[in-house]
């Protein structure tokens, strides 16, 4: 196992950073409500992806064909996540012929005490790096090789949505569709927003994360992208999703954005999100084409 965070030489700097992270976690947790461990009813499968040991929990619809639709779910930046397991469990009860894999992002420990290897970072948008995106892409490819799906859908919430969108641009031929929920899809703008909201210098620390907006031109025309955002989201305002959706729309991609009135940031378990995933899974297949070369 790798250490989850690097140790800081300066005790005062460490204290300041820990305090700032606590503020971020508090903001997100308040919107989410209490976080309770959800014992997964699925099968825990450990993957070796991009050199890291990554946890996945596999859920299956009651009725499966030999070639189901594979759905992968990425949680947000909130520490000790379990809600993506619950989302996956609900999804297979609602959607026929779906095999849903809830991934524990690199460096994260879930509410059950299991940990994926890698660096979690400081939950400041610093975990959407090329290495993390490549690890998720490797996990997707391994699961596709194992289950031979008819189609593959990648779903992500918050920071998981940013990683999902980054994967669409960095690995445009890996999935057929994506569901982006509460996406900070313009990462530099989102970090400026968080700096203004919290007035904390931790948001000025440089990061090496990829921004979905910068990779939008590389997304394949044949990939369906569906986005949902809370109309009153204080963490990732809908404008960040709108910019990404508009960038895809201008180049002719299959993109829709739904803003859910009065909802805030943690909306993955909202019925509208499950409905959107079901619509993606049930949609008529589109042949996955290589991404065009765009100047």
C-alpha positions in Angstrom: 0.0 0.0 0.0 1.1 3.6 -0.7 0.9 6.4 1.9 -2.3 8.3 1.3 -0.7 11.7 1.7 2.8 13.1 1.7 4.1 14.4 5.0 4.8 18.1 5.2 8.1 19.2 6.8 6.5 22.3 8.3 4.1 21.6 11.1 2.4 24.9 10.8 1.9 24.4 7.0 0.5 20.9 7.7 -1.9 22.3 10.3 -3.1 25.0 7.9 -3.6 22.6 5.0 -5.5 20.1 7.2 -7.7 22.9 8.5 -8.5 24.0 4.9 -9.3 20.4 3.8 -11.6 20.1 6.8 -13.5 23.2 5.5 -13.9 21.7 2.0 -15.1 18.4 3.4 -17.5 20.2 5.8 -19.0 22.2 2.9 -19.6 19.1 0.8 -20.7 16.9 3.7 -23.3 19.5 4.8 -24.9 19.3 1.4 -24.8 15.5 1.4 -26.2 14.9 4.8 -24.9 12.1 7.1 -22.7 9.5 5.5 -23.4 6.0 6.6 -21.5 2.9 5.5 -23.6 0.9 2.9 -22.7 -2.8 3.0 -22.3 -3.7 -0.7 -24.5 -6.5 -1.8 -22.4 -6.8 -4.9 -19.1 -8.6 -5.5 -15.9 -6.9 -4.5 -13.3 -7.3 -7.2 -9.8 -5.9 -6.9 -8.3 -4.7 -10.1 -4.6 -4.0 -11.0 -5.0 -0.8 -13.0 -2.0 1.2 -14.2 0.1 -0.4 -11.6 -2.3 0.3 -8.7 -4.6 -2.0 -6.7 -8.1 -0.5 -7.2 -11.3 -1.6 -5.6 -14.5 -2.2 -7.5 -17.8 -3.6 -6.4 -19.9 -5.3 -9.1 -23.7 -5.3 -9.1 -25.8 -7.2 -11.6 -29.3 -6.8 -12.9 -31.6 -9.8 -12.0 -31.7 -10.7 -15.7 -28.5 -10.5 -17.8 -27.7 -11.6 -21.3 -24.3 -12.8 -22.4 -23.4 -9.2 -23.4 -24.8 -6.8 -20.8 -24.3 -3.0 -20.7 -21.3 -2.3 -18.5 -21.7 0.8 -16.3 -18.8 2.2 -14.2 -19.5 4.7 -11.5 -17.0 7.2 -10.0 -17.7 8.9 -6.7 -16.8 12.6 -5.9 -14.1 14.1 -3.7 -15.8 13.5 -0.4 -13.6 11.2 1.8 -14.8 7.7 2.8 -17.4 7.4 0.1 -20.1 4.7 0.0 -22.9 6.5 -1.8 -21.7 5.3 -5.2 -22.3 1.7 -4.0 -25.8 2.6 -3.1 -26.3 4.3 -6.5 -25.0 1.2 -8.3 -27.3 -1.1 -6.2 -30.3 1.0 -7.1 -29.3 1.1 -10.7 -29.4 -2.6 -11.3 -32.8 -2.9 -9.6 -34.1 -0.3 -12.1 -32.2 -1.2 -15.3 -32.4 -4.5 -17.2 -29.3 -6.2 -18.5 -26.9 -3.9 -16.7 -23.6 -4.8 -14.9 -22.6 -1.9 -12.8 -19.1 -1.5 -11.3 -18.6 1.1 -8.6 -15.0 2.1 -8.5 -13.1 3.4 -5.5 -10.9 6.2 -6.9 -7.1 6.0 -6.5 -5.9 7.0 -3.0 -9.4 6.8 -1.5 -10.5 4.8 1.5 -14.3 4.0 1.6 -16.6 3.9 4.5 -16.0 0.2 4.9 -12.3 0.6 5.4 -11.1 -0.6 2.0 -8.5 1.5 0.2 -7.5 1.9 -3.4 -3.8 2.5 -3.9 -2.6 5.9 -5.2 -2.7 9.5 -4.0 -6.0 11.0 -2.8 -4.7 14.5 -2.7 -6.2 17.3 -0.6 -9.7 17.3 -2.2 -9.0 20.6 -4.0 -9.3 19.4 -7.6 -5.7 18.0 -7.4 -6.7 14.4 -8.1 -7.9 14.7 -11.7 -4.4 14.0 -13.0 -3.3 12.2 -16.2 -2.2 9.2 -14.0 -5.6 9.0 -12.3 -7.5 9.3 -15.6 -5.2 6.6 -17.1 -5.8 4.3 -14.1 -9.6 4.6 -14.5 -9.3 4.0 -18.3 -7.2 0.9 -17.6 -9.9 -0.3 -15.1 -12.6 0.2 -17.8 -10.6 -1.8 -20.4 -10.0 -4.6 -17.9 -13.7 -4.9 -17.1 -14.7 -4.8 -20.8 -12.3 -7.6 -21.5 -13.7 -9.6 -18.6 -17.5 -9.1 -19.3 -17.6 -8.5 -23.1 -20.3 -5.8 -22.8 -22.6 -4.7 -25.7 -21.9 -1.1 -24.7 -20.0 0.7 -21.9 -21.2 3.8 -20.0 -19.1 5.8 -17.5 -20.9 7.8 -14.8 -19.3 10.2 -12.4 -20.4 12.6 -9.7 -18.5 15.9 -8.8 -14.8 15.1 -9.0 -15.7 11.8 -10.5 -17.6 13.6 -13.3 -14.4 15.7 -14.0 -12.4 12.5 -14.3 -15.1 10.9 -16.5 -15.0 13.9 -18.8 -11.2 13.9 -18.9 -11.3 10.3 -19.9 -13.6 11.1 -22.8 -11.0 13.5 -24.2 -7.9 11.5 -23.2 -9.3 8.0 -24.2 -12.0 8.8 -26.7 -12.5 5.3 -27.9 -13.0 3.5 -24.5 -16.7 4.2 -23.7 -19.9 4.6 -25.6 -21.7 7.1 -23.3 -21.1 9.2 -20.2 -23.3 10.6 -17.4 -21.8 13.7 -15.8 -23.4 14.8 -12.5 -22.5 18.1 -10.7 -19.3 18.4 -12.8 -16.6 21.0 -12.2 -15.9 20.7 -15.9 -13.8 23.9 -16.0 -11.3 23.1 -13.3 -9.4 26.4 -13.2 -12.6 28.4 -13.0 -14.0 26.0 -10.4 -10.9 26.5 -8.2 -11.2 30.3 -8.5 -14.8 29.9 -7.4 -13.8 27.9 -4.4 -11.0 30.4 -3.6 -13.6 33.3 -3.7 -16.0 31.3 -1.6 -13.6 30.2 1.1 -10.9 32.8 0.9 -8.3 30.1 1.6 -4.9 30.1 0.0 -4.9 26.3 -0.4 -6.8 27.0 -3.6 -3.8 28.8 -5.0 -1.5 25.8 -4.7 -0.7 24.7 -8.3 -2.2 21.4 -9.4 -1.5 19.1 -12.4 -5.1 18.1 -12.9 -6.7 17.9 -16.4 -9.7 20.1 -17.1 -12.5 18.6 -19.2 -13.1 21.9 -21.0 -9.5 21.8 -22.3 -10.0 18.3 -23.7 -13.5 18.8 -25.2 -12.2 19.0 -28.8 -10.9 15.4 -28.5 -14.3 13.8 -27.5 -15.6 11.4 -30.1 -18.8 12.5 -32.0 -20.3 9.0 -31.4 -20.1 9.2 -27.6 -23.4 10.2 -26.0 -22.9 12.7 -23.1 -25.7 13.5 -20.6 -25.2 16.1 -17.9 -27.2 17.0 -14.8 -26.5 19.8 -12.4 -28.3 21.2 -9.4 -29.8 24.6 -10.0 -28.7 25.8 -6.6 -25.3 24.0 -6.4 -22.9 26.1 -4.4 -19.9 23.8 -5.0 -20.0 23.3 -8.8 -22.4 25.9 -10.1 -24.4 24.9 -13.3 -22.4 27.4 -15.3 -19.4 25.1 -15.2 -21.5 22.3 -16.8 -23.0 24.7 -19.3 -19.5 25.8 -20.6 -18.5 22.2 -21.2 -21.9 21.3 -22.8 -21.7 24.3 -25.1 -18.1 23.3 -26.2 -19.3 19.8 -27.1 -22.5 21.1 -28.8 -20.5 23.5 -31.0 -18.5 20.7 -32.5 -21.6 18.6 -33.2 -21.4 16.1 -30.3 -24.4 14.3 -28.8 -24.8 16.3 -25.6 -27.7 17.3 -23.3 -27.6 19.2 -20.1 -30.4 19.2 -17.5 -30.4 21.7 -14.7 -32.5 20.4 -11.8 -34.3 23.3 -10.0 -33.6 23.9 -6.3 -31.2 21.0 -6.0 -27.7 21.4 -4.7 -24.5 19.5 -5.2 -24.9 15.9 -3.9 -27.7 14.7 -6.3 -26.4 11.3 -7.5 -29.1 9.5 -5.6 -31.9 11.7 -7.0 -34.5 9.8 -9.1 -33.8 12.1 -12.1 -30.2 10.9 -12.2 -31.1 7.2 -12.1 -33.7 7.9 -14.8 -31.0 9.6 -16.9 -28.7 6.6 -16.5 -31.5 4.2 -17.5 -32.2 6.2 -20.6 -28.5 6.1 -21.6 -28.4 2.3 -21.0 -31.6 1.6 -22.9 -30.8 3.9 -25.8 -30.3 2.4 -29.3 -26.6 1.6 -29.7 -24.3 3.9 -31.6 -21.2 2.4 -33.2 -18.1 3.7 -31.4 -16.0 5.6 -33.9 -12.4 6.8 -33.5 -12.3 10.5 -32.5 -11.7 12.7 -35.5 -8.6 14.8 -35.8 -9.6 18.3 -35.0 -7.5 21.3 -35.5 
